[in-house]
Amino acid sequence: MLNNETISIFIPVYRESDFLEPLLRCLLKDPYKEKEIFVVIDEPTEKSIKISDVFSTDNVHFIFNGERKGKANVLNEIVKDSKGTIFLFLDSDILIDGGKESFLETISREMRDAEIIEIKKGVVKDSFIARVVGYDYLSFNLTNWYFSNKMGRCLGVNGAAFAIRREVFEKLGGFRRVICEDLDLATRSFVAGARFKFVDKVSVYTKVPSGWREWFNQRRRWGIGAAFWFKEHFKLLKSIVCKHPEIMIPSLLFIFPALPLFLVSLFIPDDLSLKALYVSLILLSAKASVLLPPMALTSTALPMLRSFLIAMGNLTIYSLIFYTVARKFRFDFNPFEFAIFYFIVAPIWLLIVVISLFKAYIKPENVKVDWKV
């Protein structure tokens, strides 16, 4: 076995987290010895202080900030006090599933031929919303796996759990004070040519909003962050699309399952699709020797039938894709929950992104954020 590198683990917390204690126990229990853990807490509560009393050791360092400094700021500050050659960033609301392997040993091993890695993510399924939203994370996993296999570089990572080599992090200047600091860092690593790998041998499970209002507010933040990211890196993204359409186009379709329906309604004329459906029905009825009822060919019934067939066709295709991916990544797949995701969550998420793009380009000065960057 090769000599293990020191892994510096950074966990930012705002006020408190119900998952912080089990997360720290899991990390300390991990047999990988060359590790150090930094927990930085903005506006700590009494609960957070009590946890620090239990876990403060030579390997676990707590830093308290009386005011909210923001994730990017506190992480850039704390990495200076670390000694690891590998930086592992973990959110405080995750659970680790290392399977039969050491989670940290796997990270160290996978980093031997990579400079930035994304760790497979699922959700803590403690509510119906979580089970439905979990398919979003499945699409994120699929996209990063696809980039990892096809390009060896990646435009984005999910900041809930990812690792990066110290020299690369320092070369990039650390996190920038932007809304989606993890997405921004990954994009800059892509430009720098950093070797990327998606790791699915171990997993983390993240806590997602348990109410629709919380989910909407979270996605509004993500949408605004993605919109400004898109605006800043538009030339780069345009270049990648032109050079690698076979990667970028499928990735967009993975992340936004509602996109095909949106594009069909936007670019395919109604009269053309209706005529095609009309002819298809006539041929089908003739071949089957079945006379279609007159109401099936009325101006009202045809558009409804067309929309229904397009929607069900897309749902079937995406269900097969996500079912296959779920099996590959060892996740559950429920057809009913996926249908809810496809017809409700995915369209709303796409709409949020489109509206956010409009705001970022038309009236960026009116975009207000209610969180610290």
N, C-alpha and C positions, 0 to 999 in steps of 0.2 A: 504494500500500500504506500502511495506517495505521502509525503509529509502534508498534513492538513494545514490550511491557511487559517488565520484568525478572521472570524466573522464578527463584524460590529453590527449589532441589531438596534434599530432605532424605532421607537414607538411613540408617536405624538398623541397626546390626549387633550381634549378640551373638557375641562371640569372633571368628569369621571366616566367610567365605562364598566358595565356589568361583566364584560368579557376580559378585562385586564388581568384579574387574578388567575383565572384558568389558563390564560395565554402565558403568563409568566411561569406558572407551574410546569406547563408543557415544555417551555424552552429550557428551564433549569433541569428538568428530568431528562432531556435529550442527552444521550451519551457523548455527543460531540463536545470535546473539552475546550477547544480553542475558540472561545466566544466571549463576548462582552455585550451587556445589554444596557441601553440608555432609554429611560422613560422620561419624557419632558412633558410637563403638565401645565397648561395655561389655566389660570383661575381655578386652582385645585379646591375640591370640596373636602369635607371632613372624611368622607369615605376614601378618597384618593390618598389622603395623608395616612390613614390607618393601613392601607395596603402597602405604602412605602415603608412603614415601620416593620411590617412582616418580611418584606422582600429585600430590603437594603442589605446587600452583601458586597463582597469584593467584585463580583461579576455583574451586579445590578446597580446602576447609578440613577438616582432620581434628581430631576431638575425642576424646580417650581418657578413659575412666572406669575406674579400677582395680577398681571393684565394679559389680555389676549394679544399675542404677538403674531399669530398666523402660522400655519403649517410650514410654509416655505422658509420663513425667517428662523423658526426655532430649529429646524433640521439643518440648515446651513451653518448655524452657530454650533450645534452640538457635535457635528462630524469632526470639527477641529480638535476635539478632545479625545477622539478615538484612535486606535492603533491598528485596526483591521485592514486587510488588503481587499476584503469583500464587504460591501455595504448591503445590508438586508433591511429594507424598509417595510414595516408592518403597521397596518392600522390597528387601533385598540379595540375594534369591534369585530374581530375575527376569531375563529377557532381553527386549530391546525390538525390536519389528518395526515400523519406521515406513513400510515399503513404499517407494513412490517419493517420499514426502513427508518433510519434516523433522518428526520426532516433536514437537519443542518448538514449532515454528512452528504445527503443527496444534493443540496444546494452547492456545497463545496466541490463535489465531483462534477456536477454539470457545468460549473464555472471554469473548469480547466480548459475548455475549448470555446468559451463564450465570454463576452464582456458585459452583456446585460441579458437577464433572463426574466421571463414572465412565468408566474406560477399558476397552475390550474386553479380556477375559482368556481365555487358553487355558492349557494345561499343557505342560511340557516332557515329551514322550512318550518317556522313556528306560526305561520298564518297562511290563509288562502292566498293573500296578495303575494307573499313570499314565494309560494309554489308557482304562481303564474309568472312573476317577474324573473324567476330563476332561468327562464328560457332566454332572457336577454343575456345573462352571463354565459349561457351555453353558446350563444352567437359570438360573444367576445372571445371565448376560448377557441372556437373554430377559426375565427379571423386570425388570431395570433399564431395558431398552429399552422395555418396556411402560409402566412408570411414567413414563418420560421423555416418551413420546408422548401418554399419556392425561392426565397431571396436571402435568407440568413440575416436579414435586417428587419426592423419593424418600426412603423410610424407611431405606435402608441402602446402604452402598458397601462394596466389597472393598478393604481397606486396602493391598493389594499395590501398587496404583497408582491414585491419584485426585488431583484438583487442587481447590483452593478459594481463593477470593479472600481476601486478607489481612484486609480489614475485616470480613468475615463470620467468619473464624476467631477474630479478636480479640473480636468482639461475642459470640460463643458461649463465650468463656472458654477456648478451646483444648480439648485432650483432657482428659477426666476419667479418674481412676484406676479404671477398670472393666475387666472381663475383655475385652470386645469394644469397644475404644475407637473403632474406625472406625464400627461400627454405631451406637454411641451418638451420635457427632458428627453423623452423617447424620440421625438421628432428630431431634436438636435443630435442625438446619438446616431440616428439614421444618416443624417448629413455627414457626420464625422466618420461614417463607415464602421461603426461598432458592430461586432459580431453578436447576433441575437439568437436566442433559443427559447422555445416554449417547452416548459417542463410539466409533464403530466404524471410523473411517478409519485408525486406527493400533491396534496391539495390543501387549500384553505377554504373555509366557509365564512362568508361575511354576513353580518346582520343587515337586513334591508328594512325600509320603512314598513310598519305594520298597518298604516292607514293610507287611504288614497290621497289625502291632502298632503301628508308627509312625502309620499312618493312623487307627487306633482311638483312640490317645492324642490326636491332633490333633482328631478329631471330638468326643472327650469334652470337651476344652477349649471348642470351639465350642459344644457343646450346653449346657454350664453357663453360658457367657456369654450365649447366646440366651435361656436360661430366666430368668436374672435381668433381662435386658433386657425380656423379655415381662412379667415381674412388675412392674417399675418403670413401664412405659409402657402398662399394661393398659387404662386408661381411654381413652387416646389411640387405641390400636389398635381398641378396641371402637367408638369414635366413627367412625373411618375406615371400618370394615367396614359400619356402618349407613349411612353417607353414600355410600360408593363400593363396594358389593358387586361390581360389574362389574369392578373392578380388583383388589380384595383376594382374592376367591375364586380367580380364575384364577392369580394370583401364588402363592398357597399350593399350588395344584395343580402349578404349574411347578417350585417348589422341592422339593416332596415328592411325587414320582411314585407312591410307595407309598400315599399317603393315600386314594385312591378304594377300593382293596381293603380298607383298614382300616375305612373308613366303611361299606362294604357289609356286612362281617362284623359290624359293631357295631350297625347300625341296621335292616337288613333281616332280618326273621325267617326262619329256615331253612325253616319249613313253607310260608311264602308263596312264596319263591323256588323251592322244590322243586315246588310245585303249578304254578307258571307254566312251569317247565321241562318238567314232565310233560305238560301240555296242549300245549305247543309241539311236543314230540316226536310226540305223537299226531297233531296236525294235519299236521306235516311228513311223517310216514310215510303218512298217508292221501292227501295231495296227490301224493306221489311214487309212490304205489301200492307201497310197500315195507313189508313186515312186519318190525317191529323184533324182535330176539330177546328172549325173556323176561328175560334177565339185564340188558338195558339199562334195565329199569324197576324193578329191585330197590332196596330201601332203602339198599343199600351202593353200588350203581353210580351212582344219581342224584346224591347229594352230591358224589361224585368228579367226575362229568361237569359238574355245576354249577360247582364250583371251577375246573376246567380251562377251561371256556368263559369265565368271568369274567376269569380271569388272562390268557388269550390275547387276549380282546377288549381289555382295558386295555393289554396290551403292543402290540397293533397300533395303537391310537389314539396312544399315546405315541411309538411308533416313527415314525409319520407326522409328528407335531408336531416331534420332535427332528430328523428328517431335513430337514424344511423349514427349520428354524431354522439347522441346520448349513450348509446351502447359502447362506442369507442372510448369515451371518457368515463364510463362506468357511472352514469347518472340515470335517474329514473325518467321515464317519459309517460305522461298521461295525456291521451288524445283530447279529453274535454278541457283540461287546463291549458293545453297548447292552443286550442281553438279560441279560448278567452284571450290568451296572449295575442294571437294573430289578429283577431277582429277588434280588440279594444286597446290593449297596451301598445302594440306596435304602431298603429295609426296615430295614436296620441303622441307617442314619442317622436315620430316623424314630423308631425305638425309642430311640436315644440321646437324642433331643430330648424324647420323652415321659417317660423316666425322669428326665432332668434337670429337667423342669418339676415332676415329683412331688417331687424333693428340694428344689427352690427354695421350694416352697410348704409342704411338710410339715415338713422338717427342714433349714432353710437353715444352721443352725449346724454341721451335720455335713459340709457341703460344703467340701472342702479342695482348694486349687489348689497345684500344684507349680511354678509359674512366677511371675515378677515382674510385677505390674501397675502 
